[in-house]
Amino acid sequence: KLETTAGTIVIELDRMKAALTVNNFLTYVDKKVYDNSVFHRLEPEFVLQGGGYDRQLEPIKGFAEIPNESGNGVKNTTYSVAMAHQEKGPHTATSQFFINLNENTSLNPGKDWGYAVFGQVVEGMDVIEKIRGMETVHNDKLGWDNVPKTPIVIARAIILPAK
């Protein structure tokens, strides 16, 4: 469960299809790394990305890079959750994740590795839709466009008991 300044989002994780990725994500949650971090990228017809920066937009220290599990058969569909990886290669994911805001078929494996989907938003779609409508700006510190003008803080990430 992600308790954010915009509302609560609950993600169901798929350990059967993406065990390494889920274990990685849960390690960050367990170690409270995501607490007081922000969603730093919002592209309303593409993705909402977080897990990389704190409230001051300082980088979060990631743990070891993990293998890319994008070949697990789970697609980047609306409200699915996937790991971001660096441009330098497919096996470079650490802490950053994104929520797909569209059917992002270009992020599925094809000519390249794609992005590993490891979960699905099951509660809080209304919160995501509210965030989708928020204004974004260019951020000089990060050097990027599509940074939410009003910070969307992940106040707390909590592991819920399995259903």
C-alpha positions in Angstrom: 0.0 0.0 0.0 1.3 3.4 -1.0 0.0 6.2 1.2 0.5 9.3 -0.9 -0.3 13.0 -0.5 -2.9 12.4 -3.3 -4.5 9.4 -1.6 -3.9 5.7 -1.1 -2.9 3.2 -3.9 -2.8 -0.5 -3.3 -0.7 -2.8 -5.6 -1.1 -6.5 -5.8 2.3 -8.1 -6.5 2.8 -11.1 -8.7 5.5 -13.2 -7.1 4.6 -16.2 -9.3 5.5 -14.3 -12.5 8.2 -11.9 -11.2 9.8 -13.4 -8.0 13.1 -11.5 -8.2 11.4 -8.2 -9.0 8.8 -8.5 -6.3 11.4 -9.5 -3.7 13.5 -6.5 -4.7 10.4 -4.1 -4.4 9.5 -5.6 -1.0 13.1 -5.1 0.2 12.8 -1.3 -0.5 9.4 -1.2 1.2 10.7 -3.2 4.2 13.7 -1.0 4.6 11.4 2.1 4.3 13.4 3.5 1.4 10.2 4.6 -0.4 8.9 6.5 2.7 9.0 10.2 2.0 10.0 9.7 -1.6 8.1 11.3 -4.6 6.6 10.4 -7.9 9.1 12.4 -9.9 7.7 11.8 -13.4 4.2 12.1 -14.7 3.4 11.7 -18.4 -0.4 11.6 -18.3 -0.8 9.3 -21.4 2.2 7.1 -20.5 3.5 6.6 -16.9 3.7 7.7 -13.4 7.2 7.0 -12.1 8.6 7.0 -8.5 11.0 5.3 -6.2 14.1 7.3 -7.4 14.1 10.6 -5.4 13.3 12.0 -2.0 11.3 15.1 -1.3 14.3 17.3 -2.1 14.8 15.5 -5.4 18.0 13.9 -4.2 18.6 10.4 -5.6 17.6 7.5 -3.4 20.5 5.1 -2.8 19.5 1.9 -4.6 20.5 -1.6 -3.7 22.1 -4.1 -6.2 20.7 -4.1 -9.8 18.4 -7.0 -10.6 17.9 -9.2 -13.6 15.1 -8.1 -16.0 12.1 -10.4 -15.8 10.2 -8.8 -18.7 9.9 -12.2 -20.4 7.3 -13.3 -17.8 4.3 -12.9 -20.1 2.8 -10.1 -18.1 2.2 -7.0 -20.3 2.5 -3.3 -19.6 -1.3 -2.6 -19.5 -3.1 0.3 -17.8 -2.5 0.3 -14.0 0.1 -2.4 -14.2 3.3 -1.7 -12.2 6.8 -2.3 -13.7 10.4 -1.7 -12.8 12.2 1.1 -14.5 15.7 0.3 -15.7 18.5 2.5 -16.9 19.2 3.2 -20.6 22.6 1.5 -20.3 21.0 -1.9 -20.2 18.0 -4.1 -19.3 19.5 -5.6 -16.1 19.9 -2.3 -14.3 16.7 -1.9 -12.3 17.1 -0.9 -8.7 14.5 1.2 -6.8 12.5 3.0 -9.5 9.1 1.7 -10.6 6.3 3.0 -12.7 2.5 2.7 -13.0 1.4 2.4 -16.6 -1.3 5.0 -17.4 -2.1 3.5 -20.8 -1.7 0.3 -22.8 2.1 0.7 -23.3 2.8 -2.1 -25.7 6.1 -0.4 -26.6 7.4 -1.3 -23.1 6.8 -5.0 -23.6 9.6 -7.3 -24.8 10.2 -7.3 -28.5 13.3 -6.2 -30.3 14.7 -5.3 -26.9 14.1 -6.5 -23.4 11.2 -4.3 -22.3 10.2 -3.6 -18.8 9.3 -6.2 -16.2 5.7 -6.0 -14.9 5.4 -7.3 -11.4 2.1 -6.0 -10.1 -1.3 -4.4 -10.7 -3.0 -1.5 -9.0 -6.1 -3.0 -7.3 -7.3 0.0 -5.3 -6.8 3.7 -5.8 -7.4 4.1 -9.5 -9.3 7.2 -8.7 -6.2 8.5 -7.0 -4.1 7.8 -10.1 -6.7 9.5 -12.3 -6.5 12.6 -10.0 -2.7 12.5 -10.3 -2.9 12.1 -14.0 -4.7 15.5 -14.2 -2.0 17.3 -12.2 0.2 20.0 -13.8 3.8 19.2 -14.7 6.7 21.5 -15.2 10.3 21.5 -16.3 12.6 20.9 -13.3 16.0 22.5 -13.6 17.6 20.4 -10.8 16.7 17.2 -12.6 16.9 18.7 -16.1 13.6 17.0 -17.0 10.1 18.0 -18.2 7.1 16.1 -16.8 7.9 16.7 -13.1 4.7 17.2 -11.0 4.5 20.9 -10.1 3.0 20.0 -6.7 5.1 17.2 -5.3 3.3 13.8 -5.0 4.9 12.3 -1.9 4.8 8.7 -1.0 4.5 9.3 2.7 4.6 5.6 3.5 4.8 2.2 1.7 3.4 -0.7 3.7 3.4 -4.4 3.1 -0.1 -5.8 3.6 -0.9 -9.4 4.5 -1.5 -11.7 1.5 -5.2 -12.2 0.7 
